[in-house]
Amino acid sequence: MRKLRIYIAIATFDPLVGGAEMQAKAQGVALCKRGHDTTIVTFRHAKEWPSREVVSGLPVIRVAGKLLAERAKYPKSMQKLLYLLAQVVLGWTLWTQRHHYDVLHVYQLSLLALPATLVCRLARKPLIISVRSTGSGKLTRSLANVTLAVGPLDPTAPWLQVDGHTWIDGDLEPLKRMGKFFMDVTRSLLVQTRAVVVILSTRMKGYLATHDLLLPGVQLIPNGVDIDRFRPVYDEAMLRTRENTVICVSKFRYEKGNDVLLQAWHIVHKELPQAHLILVGAGPLQKHLQNMAEALQITESIEFAGLQSDVPAQLHRAGIAVLPSRWEGMPNAVLEGMACALACVATRVSGSEDIIQHGENGLLVESEDYEAMAQALLTLLRNPALARQYGRAARKTIEQDYSFDHITSTYIKLYQTVLGRREDRAAKGCI
């Protein structure tokens, strides 16, 4: 097999960890293990971060530190200008490094797409852009605040109000805020570059179509999960002890819907006081959620476990996993829970609705419907045999379609295809 040289460009990377960052790192490491040269190019958001280092065997190049490291101390308008200048620096880096990679893979169809497409157009390099999130489809950061789903609580309570800094919207949101001109330029450059757009879920086709970016040759490649690290525990005694435990692994941000889960848990707690909920994560809404738990009088049944490095060990504490997201791209939390053979309850959002077949390997409910979520959780808590059945089916689904090994092979095939097309066109004098 031909040795590939891949550069993966992403706006944030380790030690800033989210779903996209986790997938970029895992993909890069997997490609390196397969013998392909893979490098991460990202922004240097803090002075203490080295401009170059190796993370888990993966070379990382960080740029624009002088522009970004202290931009938070400036007014918003200046912060935006500095970030735009950082895009130029990253583009220049990709241009100067053009002889070191065969294919450029950009994580997120965002502002980063502009310098990436321009560089690939001039350098005649194949470009792949992955769409990571569809966003809400209705909310934008221009809104001053939104009210958390309140159920039995007073919707006017000040502590239930949250602003736009508590969520991250879809990939295209930064470009949309720049205006129609930048959206049109982005589309034009993508077409000229013959970029291949990768989506994570079927719903993302509609997201791209809405913004006139459903280009020819869109590829659906979902996220993957390490099925050796995330694996089931079959100890019968442990399985019995965790039947009444539900776990949610997510950031405490508005889009993750943890507030909806707590209101669902208020109902669950009334019906099954012995049930226990573990929340693994942290984020800007942590205080809101703790206040909500107190107001709903459910604190004794909830554990705020904080950030945890050993996520599989946390998942092994529960028999059921839940993800109450308002929107997603392709949630790692669902993949990881299912890989551990947990019965999962999730909302009908991008990604989750592809992975989970309702009533076969998990349960789906509508976003923000805390009553339906409560009933789904009660169904599984009251029927441990059904939860185990869903869990076994979930593990089988992951093994068949979502293992890192399978997803990495799919990407390698795509890289080879786009590179072969580019070389064929060059041989024919088309570029």
FENFEN-V276690 format. One record per backbone hydrogen bond with DSSP energy under -0.5 kcal/mol. NH is the residue of the N-H (numbers start at 1). CO is the residue of the C=O. Records with the same first field share a line. If there is no record, write none. Layout:
# FENFEN-V276690
NH->CO, CO
This chain:
# FENFEN-V276690
6->4, 37
7->103
8->39
9->7, 105
10->41
16->13
17->15
18->16
22->18
23->19
24->20
25->21
26->22
27->23
28->24
29->25
30->26
31->27
32->28
33->29
34->30
35->32
36->31
37->4
38->36
39->6
40->59
41->8
42->61
43->11
44->63
45->43
49->46
53->60
55->58
56->54
58->55
59->38, 57
60->53
61->40
62->51, 60
63->42
67->64
68->64
69->65
71->68
73->70
74->71
79->75
80->76
81->77
82->78
83->79
84->80
85->81
86->82
87->83
88->84
89->85
90->86
91->87
92->88
93->89
94->90
95->91
96->92
97->93
98->95
100->97
101->98
102->5
103->5
104->126
105->7, 103
106->104, 128
107->9, 105
108->106, 130
110->108
113->110
114->111
115->111
116->112
117->113
118->114
119->115
120->116
121->117
122->118
123->119
124->120
125->120
126->102
128->104
129->196
130->106
131->198
132->130
134->328
143->140
146->162
148->160
153->150
155->153
157->154
160->157
161->158
162->146
164->143
166->163
167->164
171->133
173->170
174->171
176->172
177->173
178->174
179->175, 176
183->179
184->180
185->181
186->182
187->183
188->184
189->185
190->186
191->187
192->188
193->189
194->190, 191
195->190
196->127
197->195
198->129, 196
199->219
204->201
205->202
206->202, 203
207->203
208->204
209->205
210->206
211->207, 208
212->209
213->208
215->213
218->215
219->197
221->199, 219
225->402
227->225
230->226
231->229
236->234
239->235
240->236
241->237
242->238
243->240
245->242
246->276
247->320
248->278
250->248, 280
252->282
253->251
254->166
256->253
257->253, 254
258->253
260->257
261->257
262->258
263->259
264->260
265->261
266->262
267->263, 264
268->264
269->265
270->266
271->267
272->268
275->272
276->244
277->301
278->246
279->277, 303
280->248, 278
281->279, 306
285->252
286->283
289->285
290->286
291->287
292->288
293->289
294->290
295->291
296->292
297->294
298->293
299->293
301->298
302->299
303->277
304->302
305->279, 303
306->279
311->309
314->310
315->311
316->312
317->314
318->315
319->242, 245
320->245
321->343
322->247
323->345
326->255
327->255
335->331
336->332
337->333
338->334
339->335
340->336
341->338
342->337
343->319
344->361
345->321
346->363
347->323
348->365
349->347
352->350
353->349
354->351
355->351
356->352
357->355
358->356
359->362
360->357
361->357
362->357
363->344
365->346
369->366
370->368
373->369
374->370
375->371
376->372
377->373
378->374
379->375
380->376
381->377
382->378
383->379
386->383
387->383
388->384
389->385
390->386
391->387
392->388
393->389
394->390
395->391
396->392
397->393
398->394
399->395
400->396
401->397
402->398
403->398
404->225
407->403
408->404
409->405
410->406
411->407
412->408
413->409
414->410
415->411
416->412
417->413
418->414
419->415
420->416
421->417
422->418
423->419
424->420
425->421
426->422
427->423
428->424
429->426
430->425
431->425
